[in-house]
Amino acid sequence: MRKYLIIIEKTQTGYSAYVPDLPGCIATGRTKEMVEKYIYNAIRFHMDGLKESNLPIPINKTEAGNIFINV
């Protein structure tokens, strides 16, 4: 099992998501719940393609955090 960071961004029409450690692995959806489901499916599809092509599965390197700043 691998753990990958997903980035979810609010757009004018819904949400988009991508996986920094899996270039090209993206998804969009009208709601946050939809984009989470779609990015999960996109990751599975991406992994299946890598396996089918006998390519290595990338190791997760990206981390995220929050910094709080008084303004």
PDB file of N, CA, C, O and CB in Angstrom:
ATOM      1  N   MET A   1       0.847  -1.178   0.000  1.00  0.00           N
ATOM      2  CA  MET A   1       0.000   0.000   0.000  1.00  0.00           C
ATOM      3  C   MET A   1       0.894   1.244   0.000  1.00  0.00           C
ATOM      4  O   MET A   1       1.903   1.294   0.704  1.00  0.00           O
ATOM      5  CB  MET A   1      -0.965  -0.003   1.228  1.00  0.00           C
ATOM      6  N   ARG A   2       0.516   2.231  -0.789  1.00  0.00           N
ATOM      7  CA  ARG A   2       1.244   3.497  -0.845  1.00  0.00           C
ATOM      8  C   ARG A   2       0.297   4.637  -0.499  1.00  0.00           C
ATOM      9  O   ARG A   2      -0.914   4.555  -0.701  1.00  0.00           O
ATOM     10  CB  ARG A   2       1.877   3.715  -2.246  1.00  0.00           C
ATOM     11  N   LYS A   3       0.877   5.683   0.019  1.00  0.00           N
ATOM     12  CA  LYS A   3       0.114   6.874   0.397  1.00  0.00           C
ATOM     13  C   LYS A   3       0.597   8.025  -0.475  1.00  0.00           C
ATOM     14  O   LYS A   3       1.793   8.314  -0.517  1.00  0.00           O
ATOM     15  CB  LYS A   3       0.277   7.209   1.931  1.00  0.00           C
ATOM     16  N   TYR A   4      -0.332   8.687  -1.174  1.00  0.00           N
ATOM     17  CA  TYR A   4       0.023   9.802  -2.033  1.00  0.00           C
ATOM     18  C   TYR A   4      -0.748  11.047  -1.622  1.00  0.00           C
ATOM     19  O   TYR A   4      -1.934  10.988  -1.298  1.00  0.00           O
ATOM     20  CB  TYR A   4      -0.250   9.462  -3.501  1.00  0.00           C
ATOM     21  N   LEU A   5      -0.044  12.175  -1.644  1.00  0.00           N
ATOM     22  CA  LEU A   5      -0.668  13.457  -1.382  1.00  0.00           C
ATOM     23  C   LEU A   5      -1.484  13.861  -2.597  1.00  0.00           C
ATOM     24  O   LEU A   5      -1.006  13.771  -3.728  1.00  0.00           O
ATOM     25  CB  LEU A   5       0.388  14.533  -1.039  1.00  0.00           C
ATOM     26  N   ILE A   6      -2.724  14.310  -2.368  1.00  0.00           N
ATOM     27  CA  ILE A   6      -3.519  14.892  -3.439  1.00  0.00           C
ATOM     28  C   ILE A   6      -3.746  16.359  -3.103  1.00  0.00           C
ATOM     29  O   ILE A   6      -3.951  16.724  -1.946  1.00  0.00           O
ATOM     30  CB  ILE A   6      -4.877  14.133  -3.626  1.00  0.00           C
ATOM     31  N   ILE A   7      -3.707  17.182  -4.129  1.00  0.00           N
ATOM     32  CA  ILE A   7      -3.981  18.604  -3.982  1.00  0.00           C
ATOM     33  C   ILE A   7      -5.352  18.863  -4.596  1.00  0.00           C
ATOM     34  O   ILE A   7      -5.591  18.533  -5.757  1.00  0.00           O
ATOM     35  CB  ILE A   7      -2.864  19.487  -4.661  1.00  0.00           C
ATOM     36  N   ILE A   8      -6.246  19.453  -3.815  1.00  0.00           N
ATOM     37  CA  ILE A   8      -7.586  19.787  -4.291  1.00  0.00           C
ATOM     38  C   ILE A   8      -7.709  21.297  -4.308  1.00  0.00           C
ATOM     39  O   ILE A   8      -7.406  21.973  -3.325  1.00  0.00           O
ATOM     40  CB  ILE A   8      -8.696  19.140  -3.397  1.00  0.00           C
ATOM     41  N   GLU A   9      -8.157  21.813  -5.438  1.00  0.00           N
ATOM     42  CA  GLU A   9      -8.312  23.257  -5.592  1.00  0.00           C
ATOM     43  C   GLU A   9      -9.743  23.583  -6.015  1.00  0.00           C
ATOM     44  O   GLU A   9     -10.331  22.889  -6.845  1.00  0.00           O
ATOM     45  CB  GLU A   9      -7.300  23.810  -6.625  1.00  0.00           C
ATOM     46  N   LYS A  10     -10.285  24.634  -5.440  1.00  0.00           N
ATOM     47  CA  LYS A  10     -11.602  25.133  -5.830  1.00  0.00           C
ATOM     48  C   LYS A  10     -11.446  25.882  -7.140  1.00  0.00           C
ATOM     49  O   LYS A  10     -10.521  26.679  -7.296  1.00  0.00           O
ATOM     50  CB  LYS A  10     -12.223  26.053  -4.723  1.00  0.00           C
ATOM     51  N   THR A  11     -12.350  25.629  -8.090  1.00  0.00           N
ATOM     52  CA  THR A  11     -12.349  26.326  -9.368  1.00  0.00           C
ATOM     53  C   THR A  11     -13.660  27.081  -9.528  1.00  0.00           C
ATOM     54  O   THR A  11     -14.526  27.019  -8.655  1.00  0.00           O
ATOM     55  CB  THR A  11     -12.137  25.338 -10.540  1.00  0.00           C
ATOM     56  N   GLN A  12     -13.808  27.787 -10.633  1.00  0.00           N
ATOM     57  CA  GLN A  12     -15.051  28.524 -10.870  1.00  0.00           C
ATOM     58  C   GLN A  12     -16.230  27.587 -11.105  1.00  0.00           C
ATOM     59  O   GLN A  12     -17.377  27.966 -10.871  1.00  0.00           O
ATOM     60  CB  GLN A  12     -14.889  29.456 -12.063  1.00  0.00           C
ATOM     61  N   THR A  13     -15.962  26.381 -11.561  1.00  0.00           N
ATOM     62  CA  THR A  13     -17.042  25.451 -11.889  1.00  0.00           C
ATOM     63  C   THR A  13     -17.114  24.231 -10.982  1.00  0.00           C
ATOM     64  O   THR A  13     -17.976  23.376 -11.182  1.00  0.00           O
ATOM     65  CB  THR A  13     -16.892  24.997 -13.294  1.00  0.00           C
ATOM     66  N   GLY A  14     -16.240  24.126  -9.997  1.00  0.00           N
ATOM     67  CA  GLY A  14     -16.234  22.959  -9.108  1.00  0.00           C
ATOM     68  C   GLY A  14     -14.894  22.804  -8.436  1.00  0.00           C
ATOM     69  O   GLY A  14     -14.409  23.720  -7.771  1.00  0.00           O
ATOM     70  N   TYR A  15     -14.289  21.627  -8.613  1.00  0.00           N
ATOM     71  CA  TYR A  15     -13.009  21.319  -7.985  1.00  0.00           C
ATOM     72  C   TYR A  15     -12.105  20.587  -8.967  1.00  0.00           C
ATOM     73  O   TYR A  15     -12.578  19.898  -9.870  1.00  0.00           O
ATOM     74  CB  TYR A  15     -13.214  20.478  -6.712  1.00  0.00           C
ATOM     75  N   SER A  16     -10.806  20.744  -8.778  1.00  0.00           N
ATOM     76  CA  SER A  16      -9.831  19.959  -9.523  1.00  0.00           C
ATOM     77  C   SER A  16      -8.860  19.351  -8.516  1.00  0.00           C
ATOM     78  O   SER A  16      -8.683  19.870  -7.413  1.00  0.00           O
ATOM     79  CB  SER A  16      -9.078  20.836 -10.589  1.00  0.00           C
ATOM     80  N   ALA A  17      -8.239  18.254  -8.908  1.00  0.00           N
ATOM     81  CA  ALA A  17      -7.284  17.577  -8.032  1.00  0.00           C
ATOM     82  C   ALA A  17      -6.143  17.026  -8.866  1.00  0.00           C
ATOM     83  O   ALA A  17      -6.313  16.665 -10.031  1.00  0.00           O
ATOM     84  CB  ALA A  17      -7.969  16.445  -7.227  1.00  0.00           C
ATOM     85  N   TYR A  18      -4.971  16.969  -8.236  1.00  0.00           N
ATOM     86  CA  TYR A  18      -3.832  16.343  -8.888  1.00  0.00           C
ATOM     87  C   TYR A  18      -2.938  15.714  -7.837  1.00  0.00           C
ATOM     88  O   TYR A  18      -3.054  15.995  -6.644  1.00  0.00           O
ATOM     89  CB  TYR A  18      -3.047  17.366  -9.735  1.00  0.00           C
ATOM     90  N   VAL A  19      -2.039  14.851  -8.310  1.00  0.00           N
ATOM     91  CA  VAL A  19      -1.127  14.119  -7.447  1.00  0.00           C
ATOM     92  C   VAL A  19       0.297  14.533  -7.829  1.00  0.00           C
ATOM     93  O   VAL A  19       0.786  14.116  -8.879  1.00  0.00           O
ATOM     94  CB  VAL A  19      -1.334  12.561  -7.577  1.00  0.00           C
ATOM     95  N   PRO A  20       0.974  15.341  -7.007  1.00  0.00           N
ATOM     96  CA  PRO A  20       2.308  15.826  -7.368  1.00  0.00           C
ATOM     97  C   PRO A  20       3.316  14.718  -7.689  1.00  0.00           C
ATOM     98  O   PRO A  20       4.196  14.912  -8.528  1.00  0.00           O
ATOM     99  CB  PRO A  20       2.845  16.664  -6.252  1.00  0.00           C
ATOM    100  N   ASP A  21       3.201  13.584  -7.047  1.00  0.00           N
ATOM    101  CA  ASP A  21       4.150  12.496  -7.267  1.00  0.00           C
ATOM    102  C   ASP A  21       3.794  11.603  -8.452  1.00  0.00           C
ATOM    103  O   ASP A  21       4.540  10.683  -8.787  1.00  0.00           O
ATOM    104  CB  ASP A  21       4.245  11.659  -6.032  1.00  0.00           C
ATOM    105  N   LEU A  22       2.650  11.874  -9.088  1.00  0.00           N
ATOM    106  CA  LEU A  22       2.228  11.115 -10.261  1.00  0.00           C
ATOM    107  C   LEU A  22       1.885  12.103 -11.381  1.00  0.00           C
ATOM    108  O   LEU A  22       0.709  12.386 -11.613  1.00  0.00           O
ATOM    109  CB  LEU A  22       1.004  10.190  -9.927  1.00  0.00           C
ATOM    110  N   PRO A  23       2.894  12.627 -12.074  1.00  0.00           N
ATOM    111  CA  PRO A  23       2.641  13.629 -13.102  1.00  0.00           C
ATOM    112  C   PRO A  23       1.594  13.174 -14.120  1.00  0.00           C
ATOM    113  O   PRO A  23       1.638  12.053 -14.626  1.00  0.00           O
ATOM    114  CB  PRO A  23       3.930  13.966 -13.814  1.00  0.00           C
ATOM    115  N   GLY A  24       0.662  14.067 -14.402  1.00  0.00           N
ATOM    116  CA  GLY A  24      -0.399  13.767 -15.353  1.00  0.00           C
ATOM    117  C   GLY A  24      -1.630  13.135 -14.738  1.00  0.00           C
ATOM    118  O   GLY A  24      -2.632  12.940 -15.426  1.00  0.00           O
ATOM    119  N   CYS A  25      -1.574  12.815 -13.464  1.00  0.00           N
ATOM    120  CA  CYS A  25      -2.709  12.192 -12.788  1.00  0.00           C
ATOM    121  C   CYS A  25      -3.585  13.299 -12.205  1.00  0.00           C
ATOM    122  O   CYS A  25      -3.258  13.888 -11.175  1.00  0.00           O
ATOM    123  CB  CYS A  25      -2.232  11.198 -11.670  1.00  0.00           C
ATOM    124  N   ILE A  26      -4.708  13.573 -12.882  1.00  0.00           N
ATOM    125  CA  ILE A  26      -5.587  14.682 -12.508  1.00  0.00           C
ATOM    126  C   ILE A  26      -7.035  14.243 -12.550  1.00  0.00           C
ATOM    127  O   ILE A  26      -7.364  13.206 -13.126  1.00  0.00           O
ATOM    128  CB  ILE A  26      -5.373  15.887 -13.434  1.00  0.00           C
ATOM    129  N   ALA A  27      -7.905  15.043 -11.931  1.00  0.00           N
ATOM    130  CA  ALA A  27      -9.346  14.786 -11.984  1.00  0.00           C
ATOM    131  C   ALA A  27     -10.083  16.099 -11.714  1.00  0.00           C
ATOM    132  O   ALA A  27      -9.535  17.015 -11.102  1.00  0.00           O
ATOM    133  CB  ALA A  27      -9.766  13.682 -10.948  1.00  0.00           C
ATOM    134  N   THR A  28     -11.317  16.176 -12.172  1.00  0.00           N
ATOM    135  CA  THR A  28     -12.179  17.321 -11.894  1.00  0.00           C
ATOM    136  C   THR A  28     -13.551  16.810 -11.492  1.00  0.00           C
ATOM    137  O   THR A  28     -13.936  15.692 -11.835  1.00  0.00           O
ATOM    138  CB  THR A  28     -12.277  18.268 -13.124  1.00  0.00           C
ATOM    139  N   GLY A  29     -14.288  17.643 -10.760  1.00  0.00           N
ATOM    140  CA  GLY A  29     -15.643  17.283 -10.353  1.00  0.00           C
ATOM    141  C   GLY A  29     -16.404  18.497  -9.867  1.00  0.00           C
ATOM    142  O   GLY A  29     -15.805  19.511  -9.508  1.00  0.00           O
ATOM    143  N   ARG A  30     -17.722  18.398  -9.854  1.00  0.00           N
ATOM    144  CA  ARG A  30     -18.555  19.515  -9.404  1.00  0.00           C
ATOM    145  C   ARG A  30     -18.465  19.750  -7.914  1.00  0.00           C
ATOM    146  O   ARG A  30     -18.589  20.888  -7.459  1.00  0.00           O
ATOM    147  CB  ARG A  30     -19.984  19.276  -9.781  1.00  0.00           C
ATOM    148  N   THR A  31     -18.248  18.679  -7.130  1.00  0.00           N
ATOM    149  CA  THR A  31     -18.161  18.804  -5.679  1.00  0.00           C
ATOM    150  C   THR A  31     -16.830  18.229  -5.197  1.00  0.00           C
ATOM    151  O   THR A  31     -16.154  17.499  -5.921  1.00  0.00           O
ATOM    152  CB  THR A  31     -19.351  18.085  -4.989  1.00  0.00           C
ATOM    153  N   LYS A  32     -16.473  18.571  -3.969  1.00  0.00           N
ATOM    154  CA  LYS A  32     -15.238  18.035  -3.399  1.00  0.00           C
ATOM    155  C   LYS A  32     -15.318  16.514  -3.285  1.00  0.00           C
ATOM    156  O   LYS A  32     -14.340  15.812  -3.540  1.00  0.00           O
ATOM    157  CB  LYS A  32     -14.962  18.662  -2.016  1.00  0.00           C
ATOM    158  N   GLU A  33     -16.483  16.016  -2.903  1.00  0.00           N
ATOM    159  CA  GLU A  33     -16.660  14.571  -2.771  1.00  0.00           C
ATOM    160  C   GLU A  33     -16.478  13.874  -4.119  1.00  0.00           C
ATOM    161  O   GLU A  33     -15.869  12.807  -4.201  1.00  0.00           O
ATOM    162  CB  GLU A  33     -18.048  14.252  -2.192  1.00  0.00           C
ATOM    163  N   MET A  34     -17.013  14.491  -5.170  1.00  0.00           N
ATOM    164  CA  MET A  34     -16.874  13.895  -6.504  1.00  0.00           C
ATOM    165  C   MET A  34     -15.412  13.858  -6.936  1.00  0.00           C
ATOM    166  O   MET A  34     -14.938  12.842  -7.444  1.00  0.00           O
ATOM    167  CB  MET A  34     -17.707  14.679  -7.532  1.00  0.00           C
ATOM    168  N   VAL A  35     -14.694  14.974  -6.734  1.00  0.00           N
ATOM    169  CA  VAL A  35     -13.305  15.009  -7.189  1.00  0.00           C
ATOM    170  C   VAL A  35     -12.444  14.047  -6.376  1.00  0.00           C
ATOM    171  O   VAL A  35     -11.484  13.491  -6.911  1.00  0.00           O
ATOM    172  CB  VAL A  35     -12.743  16.436  -7.091  1.00  0.00           C
ATOM    173  N   GLU A  36     -12.757  13.838  -5.111  1.00  0.00           N
ATOM    174  CA  GLU A  36     -12.014  12.853  -4.312  1.00  0.00           C
ATOM    175  C   GLU A  36     -12.221  11.447  -4.870  1.00  0.00           C
ATOM    176  O   GLU A  36     -11.274  10.666  -4.959  1.00  0.00           O
ATOM    177  CB  GLU A  36     -12.456  12.909  -2.829  1.00  0.00           C
ATOM    178  N   LYS A  37     -13.449  11.128  -5.241  1.00  0.00           N
ATOM    179  CA  LYS A  37     -13.749   9.816  -5.836  1.00  0.00           C
ATOM    180  C   LYS A  37     -13.044   9.670  -7.182  1.00  0.00           C
ATOM    181  O   LYS A  37     -12.463   8.624  -7.474  1.00  0.00           O
ATOM    182  CB  LYS A  37     -15.279   9.629  -6.011  1.00  0.00           C
ATOM    183  N   TYR A  38     -13.097  10.723  -8.000  1.00  0.00           N
ATOM    184  CA  TYR A  38     -12.501  10.673  -9.332  1.00  0.00           C
ATOM    185  C   TYR A  38     -10.974  10.599  -9.275  1.00  0.00           C
ATOM    186  O   TYR A  38     -10.367   9.899 -10.086  1.00  0.00           O
ATOM    187  CB  TYR A  38     -12.928  11.891 -10.138  1.00  0.00           C
ATOM    188  N   ILE A  39     -10.345  11.301  -8.339  1.00  0.00           N
ATOM    189  CA  ILE A  39      -8.888  11.242  -8.269  1.00  0.00           C
ATOM    190  C   ILE A  39      -8.436   9.867  -7.772  1.00  0.00           C
ATOM    191  O   ILE A  39      -7.393   9.368  -8.195  1.00  0.00           O
ATOM    192  CB  ILE A  39      -8.344  12.355  -7.345  1.00  0.00           C
ATOM    193  N   TYR A  40      -9.210   9.259  -6.883  1.00  0.00           N
ATOM    194  CA  TYR A  40      -8.900   7.889  -6.456  1.00  0.00           C
ATOM    195  C   TYR A  40      -8.908   6.961  -7.670  1.00  0.00           C
ATOM    196  O   TYR A  40      -7.995   6.157  -7.857  1.00  0.00           O
ATOM    197  CB  TYR A  40      -9.920   7.396  -5.382  1.00  0.00           C
ATOM    198  N   ASN A  41      -9.957   7.083  -8.494  1.00  0.00           N
ATOM    199  CA  ASN A  41     -10.052   6.245  -9.694  1.00  0.00           C
ATOM    200  C   ASN A  41      -8.931   6.566 -10.676  1.00  0.00           C
ATOM    201  O   ASN A  41      -8.409   5.663 -11.330  1.00  0.00           O
ATOM    202  CB  ASN A  41     -11.415   6.434 -10.373  1.00  0.00           C
ATOM    203  N   ALA A  42      -8.557   7.838 -10.788  1.00  0.00           N
ATOM    204  CA  ALA A  42      -7.467   8.233 -11.682  1.00  0.00           C
ATOM    205  C   ALA A  42      -6.141   7.634 -11.218  1.00  0.00           C
ATOM    206  O   ALA A  42      -5.334   7.192 -12.036  1.00  0.00           O
ATOM    207  CB  ALA A  42      -7.360   9.767 -11.754  1.00  0.00           C
ATOM    208  N   ILE A  43      -5.920   7.621  -9.908  1.00  0.00           N
ATOM    209  CA  ILE A  43      -4.694   7.025  -9.368  1.00  0.00           C
ATOM    210  C   ILE A  43      -4.658   5.530  -9.678  1.00  0.00           C
ATOM    211  O   ILE A  43      -3.631   5.010 -10.114  1.00  0.00           O
ATOM    212  CB  ILE A  43      -4.594   7.263  -7.839  1.00  0.00           C
ATOM    213  N   ARG A  44      -5.767   4.843  -9.455  1.00  0.00           N
ATOM    214  CA  ARG A  44      -5.821   3.398  -9.756  1.00  0.00           C
ATOM    215  C   ARG A  44      -5.523   3.153 -11.236  1.00  0.00           C
ATOM    216  O   ARG A  44      -4.744   2.263 -11.576  1.00  0.00           O
ATOM    217  CB  ARG A  44      -7.216   2.808  -9.384  1.00  0.00           C
ATOM    218  N   PHE A  45      -6.146   3.946 -12.115  1.00  0.00           N
ATOM    219  CA  PHE A  45      -5.943   3.817 -13.556  1.00  0.00           C
ATOM    220  C   PHE A  45      -4.477   4.075 -13.913  1.00  0.00           C
ATOM    221  O   PHE A  45      -3.889   3.352 -14.718  1.00  0.00           O
ATOM    222  CB  PHE A  45      -6.865   4.794 -14.322  1.00  0.00           C
ATOM    223  N   HIS A  46      -3.900   5.104 -13.312  1.00  0.00           N
ATOM    224  CA  HIS A  46      -2.498   5.459 -13.543  1.00  0.00           C
ATOM    225  C   HIS A  46      -1.585   4.302 -13.129  1.00  0.00           C
ATOM    226  O   HIS A  46      -0.672   3.928 -13.865  1.00  0.00           O
ATOM    227  CB  HIS A  46      -2.124   6.748 -12.764  1.00  0.00           C
ATOM    228  N   MET A  47      -1.840   3.743 -11.948  1.00  0.00           N
ATOM    229  CA  MET A  47      -1.029   2.622 -11.446  1.00  0.00           C
ATOM    230  C   MET A  47      -1.147   1.406 -12.359  1.00  0.00           C
ATOM    231  O   MET A  47      -0.152   0.748 -12.661  1.00  0.00           O
ATOM    232  CB  MET A  47      -1.457   2.246 -10.015  1.00  0.00           C
ATOM    233  N   ASP A  48      -2.371   1.114 -12.797  1.00  0.00           N
ATOM    234  CA  ASP A  48      -2.577  -0.027 -13.701  1.00  0.00           C
ATOM    235  C   ASP A  48      -1.784   0.159 -14.988  1.00  0.00           C
ATOM    236  O   ASP A  48      -1.195  -0.793 -15.499  1.00  0.00           O
ATOM    237  CB  ASP A  48      -4.077  -0.203 -14.023  1.00  0.00           C
ATOM    238  N   GLY A  49      -1.766   1.392 -15.518  1.00  0.00           N
ATOM    239  CA  GLY A  49      -1.003   1.665 -16.732  1.00  0.00           C
ATOM    240  C   GLY A  49       0.491   1.483 -16.529  1.00  0.00           C
ATOM    241  O   GLY A  49       1.180   0.937 -17.390  1.00  0.00           O
ATOM    242  N   LEU A  50       0.987   1.940 -15.391  1.00  0.00           N
ATOM    243  CA  LEU A  50       2.411   1.759 -15.095  1.00  0.00           C
ATOM    244  C   LEU A  50       2.762   0.278 -14.998  1.00  0.00           C
ATOM    245  O   LEU A  50       3.768  -0.167 -15.550  1.00  0.00           O
ATOM    246  CB  LEU A  50       2.785   2.477 -13.786  1.00  0.00           C
ATOM    247  N   LYS A  51       1.926  -0.480 -14.292  1.00  0.00           N
ATOM    248  CA  LYS A  51       2.174  -1.920 -14.144  1.00  0.00           C
ATOM    249  C   LYS A  51       2.135  -2.620 -15.496  1.00  0.00           C
ATOM    250  O   LYS A  51       2.992  -3.449 -15.801  1.00  0.00           O
ATOM    251  CB  LYS A  51       1.143  -2.552 -13.196  1.00  0.00           C
ATOM    252  N   GLU A  52       1.131  -2.279 -16.303  1.00  0.00           N
ATOM    253  CA  GLU A  52       0.972  -2.893 -17.616  1.00  0.00           C
ATOM    254  C   GLU A  52       2.176  -2.610 -18.516  1.00  0.00           C
ATOM    255  O   GLU A  52       2.550  -3.442 -19.343  1.00  0.00           O
ATOM    256  CB  GLU A  52      -0.307  -2.390 -18.281  1.00  0.00           C
ATOM    257  N   SER A  53       2.772  -1.445 -18.350  1.00  0.00           N
ATOM    258  CA  SER A  53       3.928  -1.052 -19.156  1.00  0.00           C
ATOM    259  C   SER A  53       5.253  -1.448 -18.502  1.00  0.00           C
ATOM    260  O   SER A  53       6.323  -1.085 -18.991  1.00  0.00           O
ATOM    261  CB  SER A  53       3.904   0.447 -19.397  1.00  0.00           C
ATOM    262  N   ASN A  54       5.178  -2.188 -17.403  1.00  0.00           N
ATOM    263  CA  ASN A  54       6.374  -2.607 -16.659  1.00  0.00           C
ATOM    264  C   ASN A  54       7.240  -1.421 -16.242  1.00  0.00           C
ATOM    265  O   ASN A  54       8.468  -1.494 -16.282  1.00  0.00           O
ATOM    266  CB  ASN A  54       7.201  -3.571 -17.501  1.00  0.00           C
ATOM    267  N   LEU A  55       6.592  -0.332 -15.843  1.00  0.00           N
ATOM    268  CA  LEU A  55       7.296   0.846 -15.355  1.00  0.00           C
ATOM    269  C   LEU A  55       7.231   0.875 -13.832  1.00  0.00           C
ATOM    270  O   LEU A  55       6.284   0.355 -13.242  1.00  0.00           O
ATOM    271  CB  LEU A  55       6.694   2.144 -15.958  1.00  0.00           C
ATOM    272  N   PRO A  56       8.227   1.479 -13.193  1.00  0.00           N
ATOM    273  CA  PRO A  56       8.220   1.509 -11.721  1.00  0.00           C
ATOM    274  C   PRO A  56       7.114   2.408 -11.181  1.00  0.00           C
ATOM    275  O   PRO A  56       6.763   3.420 -11.787  1.00  0.00           O
ATOM    276  CB  PRO A  56       9.577   1.987 -11.193  1.00  0.00           C
ATOM    277  N   ILE A  57       6.578   2.022 -10.038  1.00  0.00           N
ATOM    278  CA  ILE A  57       5.584   2.824  -9.330  1.00  0.00           C
ATOM    279  C   ILE A  57       6.354   3.898  -8.547  1.00  0.00           C
ATOM    280  O   ILE A  57       7.190   3.563  -7.709  1.00  0.00           O
ATOM    281  CB  ILE A  57       4.681   1.928  -8.371  1.00  0.00           C
ATOM    282  N   PRO A  58       6.081   5.187  -8.810  1.00  0.00           N
ATOM    283  CA  PRO A  58       6.815   6.244  -8.101  1.00  0.00           C
ATOM    284  C   PRO A  58       6.610   6.188  -6.589  1.00  0.00           C
ATOM    285  O   PRO A  58       5.530   5.861  -6.096  1.00  0.00           O
ATOM    286  CB  PRO A  58       6.387   7.607  -8.619  1.00  0.00           C
ATOM    287  N   ILE A  59       7.662   6.512  -5.885  1.00  0.00           N
ATOM    288  CA  ILE A  59       7.598   6.596  -4.428  1.00  0.00           C
ATOM    289  C   ILE A  59       7.042   7.961  -4.061  1.00  0.00           C
ATOM    290  O   ILE A  59       7.369   8.966  -4.691  1.00  0.00           O
ATOM    291  CB  ILE A  59       9.003   6.365  -3.775  1.00  0.00           C
ATOM    292  N   ASN A  60       6.207   7.987  -3.049  1.00  0.00           N
ATOM    293  CA  ASN A  60       5.642   9.265  -2.605  1.00  0.00           C
ATOM    294  C   ASN A  60       6.726  10.071  -1.894  1.00  0.00           C
ATOM    295  O   ASN A  60       7.342   9.611  -0.933  1.00  0.00           O
ATOM    296  CB  ASN A  60       4.414   9.040  -1.665  1.00  0.00           C
ATOM    297  N   LYS A  61       6.943  11.311  -2.405  1.00  0.00           N
ATOM    298  CA  LYS A  61       7.973  12.186  -1.849  1.00  0.00           C
ATOM    299  C   LYS A  61       7.388  13.488  -1.324  1.00  0.00           C
ATOM    300  O   LYS A  61       8.013  14.166  -0.509  1.00  0.00           O
ATOM    301  CB  LYS A  61       9.030  12.483  -2.895  1.00  0.00           C
ATOM    302  N   THR A  62       6.207  13.837  -1.781  1.00  0.00           N
ATOM    303  CA  THR A  62       5.624  15.133  -1.471  1.00  0.00           C
ATOM    304  C   THR A  62       4.900  15.108  -0.132  1.00  0.00           C
ATOM    305  O   THR A  62       4.184  14.158   0.185  1.00  0.00           O
ATOM    306  CB  THR A  62       4.667  15.558  -2.575  1.00  0.00           C
ATOM    307  N   GLU A  63       5.095  16.159   0.643  1.00  0.00           N
ATOM    308  CA  GLU A  63       4.400  16.335   1.915  1.00  0.00           C
ATOM    309  C   GLU A  63       3.707  17.685   1.901  1.00  0.00           C
ATOM    310  O   GLU A  63       4.023  18.538   1.072  1.00  0.00           O
ATOM    311  CB  GLU A  63       5.382  16.223   3.122  1.00  0.00           C
ATOM    312  N   ALA A  64       2.783  17.884   2.795  1.00  0.00           N
ATOM    313  CA  ALA A  64       2.077  19.154   2.893  1.00  0.00           C
ATOM    314  C   ALA A  64       1.948  19.545   4.354  1.00  0.00           C
ATOM    315  O   ALA A  64       2.011  18.707   5.254  1.00  0.00           O
ATOM    316  CB  ALA A  64       0.686  19.070   2.224  1.00  0.00           C
ATOM    317  N   GLY A  65       1.771  20.810   4.558  1.00  0.00           N
ATOM    318  CA  GLY A  65       1.584  21.324   5.903  1.00  0.00           C
ATOM    319  C   GLY A  65       0.935  22.699   5.817  1.00  0.00           C
ATOM    320  O   GLY A  65       0.649  23.200   4.729  1.00  0.00           O
ATOM    321  N   ASN A  66       0.714  23.284   6.949  1.00  0.00           N
ATOM    322  CA  ASN A  66       0.121  24.609   7.023  1.00  0.00           C
ATOM    323  C   ASN A  66       1.032  25.526   7.823  1.00  0.00           C
ATOM    324  O   ASN A  66       1.668  25.110   8.791  1.00  0.00           O
ATOM    325  CB  ASN A  66      -1.286  24.551   7.653  1.00  0.00           C
ATOM    326  N   ILE A  67       1.079  26.757   7.406  1.00  0.00           N
ATOM    327  CA  ILE A  67       1.788  27.793   8.144  1.00  0.00           C
ATOM    328  C   ILE A  67       0.773  28.886   8.437  1.00  0.00           C
ATOM    329  O   ILE A  67       0.081  29.354   7.532  1.00  0.00           O
ATOM    330  CB  ILE A  67       3.033  28.348   7.341  1.00  0.00           C
ATOM    331  N   PHE A  68       0.684  29.285   9.670  1.00  0.00           N
ATOM    332  CA  PHE A  68      -0.266  30.328  10.075  1.00  0.00           C
ATOM    333  C   PHE A  68       0.466  31.646  10.230  1.00  0.00           C
ATOM    334  O   PHE A  68       1.498  31.726  10.896  1.00  0.00           O
ATOM    335  CB  PHE A  68      -0.985  29.949  11.398  1.00  0.00           C
ATOM    336  N   ILE A  69      -0.083  32.686   9.601  1.00  0.00           N
ATOM    337  CA  ILE A  69       0.532  34.008   9.625  1.00  0.00           C
ATOM    338  C   ILE A  69      -0.505  35.030  10.081  1.00  0.00           C
ATOM    339  O   ILE A  69      -1.618  35.063   9.557  1.00  0.00           O
ATOM    340  CB  ILE A  69       1.104  34.385   8.228  1.00  0.00           C
ATOM    341  N   ASN A  70      -0.150  35.844  11.033  1.00  0.00           N
ATOM    342  CA  ASN A  70      -1.012  36.932  11.486  1.00  0.00           C
ATOM    343  C   ASN A  70      -0.983  38.044  10.454  1.00  0.00           C
ATOM    344  O   ASN A  70       0.092  38.511  10.076  1.00  0.00           O
ATOM    345  CB  ASN A  70      -0.570  37.460  12.878  1.00  0.00           C
ATOM    346  N   VAL A  71      -2.149  38.472   9.994  1.00  0.00           N
ATOM    347  CA  VAL A  71      -2.196  39.595   9.058  1.00  0.00           C
ATOM    348  C   VAL A  71      -3.098  40.697   9.563  1.00  0.00           C
ATOM    349  O   VAL A  71      -3.254  41.721   8.898  1.00  0.00           O
ATOM    350  CB  VAL A  71      -2.667  39.131   7.694  1.00  0.00           C
TER     351      VAL A  71
END
